Amino acid sequence: YIQAEVSQSKGRPDAVVFTQEAIYVMEFKLDESAEAALDQIRQNGYVQPYLKEEKPVKALGFNFSSEKKEVDAWVEEEKV
């Protein structure tokens, strides 16, 4: 199951994906850095609403390259 642009009190993560094993909170950037996307997740507390669930919550930051037309980099951080 996936939700896009999930409204929260401090902003909106770009996507939240729910699987049987984990919850993935994702932020996407264009021509910036994957670390900048992950920083946005951290600063705005996008994972907080999901920490009460009984499964791992993973924050994923992605950067897309407009020049390469693909994912340029991504980083992951697990919150338990």
Buried (B, 14 or more C-beta within 10 A) or exposed (E): EEEEEBEEEEBBBBBBBBEEEBBBBBBBBEEBBBBEBBBBBBEBEBBBBBEEEEEBBBBBBBBBEEEEEEEBBBBEBEBE
